[in-house]
Amino acid sequence: MNPTRAEIDFAKLAFNVEQIRRHIHGEYPRRKIKICGVVKANAYGHGIEEISRKLVDLGIDFLGVANYDEAIRLRSLIPDTPILVFGTLIHSKLDPAKYVSILHRHNLTATVASVDTARFLDDYSRRFRSKFKIHIKVDTGMRRIGLDYKRAYRNILQIASFKNLELEGIFTHFAASEEKNKSFSRLQLKRFNKLLSDLKKAGIEFPIVHAANSGAVLDLKESYFNMVRPGLLLYGYYPGSGVRNKIKLKPIMNLKSKVTFIKKIEKGESVSYGRRFFSKKPEFIGSVPIGYGDGYWRLMGNRSKVLINKKFYRQVGSITMDWIMIELGARYRIKIGDDVLLMGEENGNNLGADKLAKICGTIPYEMLCAVADRVERIYLNK
Ligand SMILES: Cc1ncc(COP(=O)(O)O)c(C=O)c1O
């Protein structure tokens, strides 16, 4: 059995969901604010099917995915919870005409980011003699997808005239809500609110309005409307240093392996590819079967630490595809088969994805998504 695995703790997921709930409802105790749990990209590397099932058990209101392929895979497991697809229609392996029928069959909620998409869905809905549930995406400054806020009013009047669409929701997405300085987020919010109020005057209102990703959930309560869309918070991390400590979170994934080989090297010997580490004394080196092929980034070579039996050890030399090497010192108390924590948190010892991300010059999102398919996911406290 491969000792390298990602242990994902459902008790911690439940804890994080509860913290988010308390935080948003603490701000607005009388208002029911729905939560759309963002589970795209294999639930940020944690396993889309298992995480989604647990979120549904925990009473999540919506699930958010990136594309129709993810949504279709989920629907076979989760019959009732609304699934909102953030991506566009051409963003799928199937050709649009084929999957529109699948969308109907799977009762998925489509994002509409252009009038053309709305027209296309309207047309197909007429043929199926049913209504399509859509959420309209407004681009208020992210400049990714969405109706440009300057033209959105006119576009939405046009979309509202289509007879076979159910305009269930409208949303926008923040570009920098994780930053301490919220001026751009507030500008986006102002543009969105102006549009909502103009539409209201024209008699168009949406039952579900949403904007808040993790940064905004923590720090921008004016953006909650009646649904929030946290992703990273569910998995136990803060989206940026500007918004830390607003709520308590527990990282739900511990990436682990075992010490599987120990050898002694002499002073001046090198370790691993490229000879980027030389021992300063005779010492023991442990080998752990995890590498960049598992998502343990090569950029961490000679720069990261691991936790064995509650003690930190230095990783030395280049990270290889399947192995890393650990400096155990001149004397050691480690046995073959002892557990090694590579990423996560254990007994208050922190090797969080955010810490490793700093070493690699990236963000915790990318560290989590990088955990490869070949790493077995094991779910605890189901
Ligand atoms: C449309 C949309 N909403 C919400 C999220 C969740 O973001 P976060 O993980 O920062 O909460 C994402 C992820 O990038 C997204 O694309």
The ligand as an SDF file (V2000), in Angstrom:
LIG
                    3D

 16 16  0  0  0  0  0  0  0  0999 V2000
  -17.6660   32.4950   -9.1060 C   0  0  0  0  0  0  0  0  0  0  0  0
  -16.9360   32.0950   -7.8750 C   0  0  0  0  0  0  0  0  0  0  0  0
  -17.5330   32.2430   -6.6850 N   0  0  0  0  0  0  0  0  0  0  0  0
  -16.9260   31.9020   -5.5250 C   0  0  0  0  0  0  0  0  0  0  0  0
  -15.6420   31.3870   -5.5230 C   0  0  0  0  0  0  0  0  0  0  0  0
  -15.0090   31.0280   -4.2130 C   0  0  0  0  0  0  0  0  0  0  0  0
  -13.8550   31.7630   -3.9620 O   0  0  0  0  0  0  0  0  0  0  0  0
  -13.0800   31.5970   -2.5840 P   0  0  0  0  0  0  0  0  0  0  0  0
  -12.4610   30.2320   -2.6170 O   0  0  0  0  0  0  0  0  0  0  0  0
  -12.0710   32.6810   -2.5840 O   0  0  0  0  0  0  0  0  0  0  0  0
  -14.0950   31.7090   -1.5150 O   0  0  0  0  0  0  0  0  0  0  0  0
  -14.9780   31.2350   -6.7360 C   0  0  0  0  0  0  0  0  0  0  0  0
  -13.6110   30.7300   -6.7510 C   0  0  0  0  0  0  0  0  0  0  0  0
  -12.7070   31.2860   -7.2910 O   0  0  0  0  0  0  0  0  0  0  0  0
  -15.6400   31.5950   -7.9520 C   0  0  0  0  0  0  0  0  0  0  0  0
  -15.0420   31.4590   -9.1320 O   0  0  0  0  0  0  0  0  0  0  0  0
  1  2  1  0
  2  3  1  0
  2 15  2  0
  3  4  2  0
  4  5  1  0
  5  6  1  0
  5 12  2  0
  6  7  1  0
  7  8  1  0
  8  9  2  0
  8 10  1  0
  8 11  1  0
 12 13  1  0
 12 15  1  0
 13 14  2  0
 15 16  1  0
M  END
$$$$
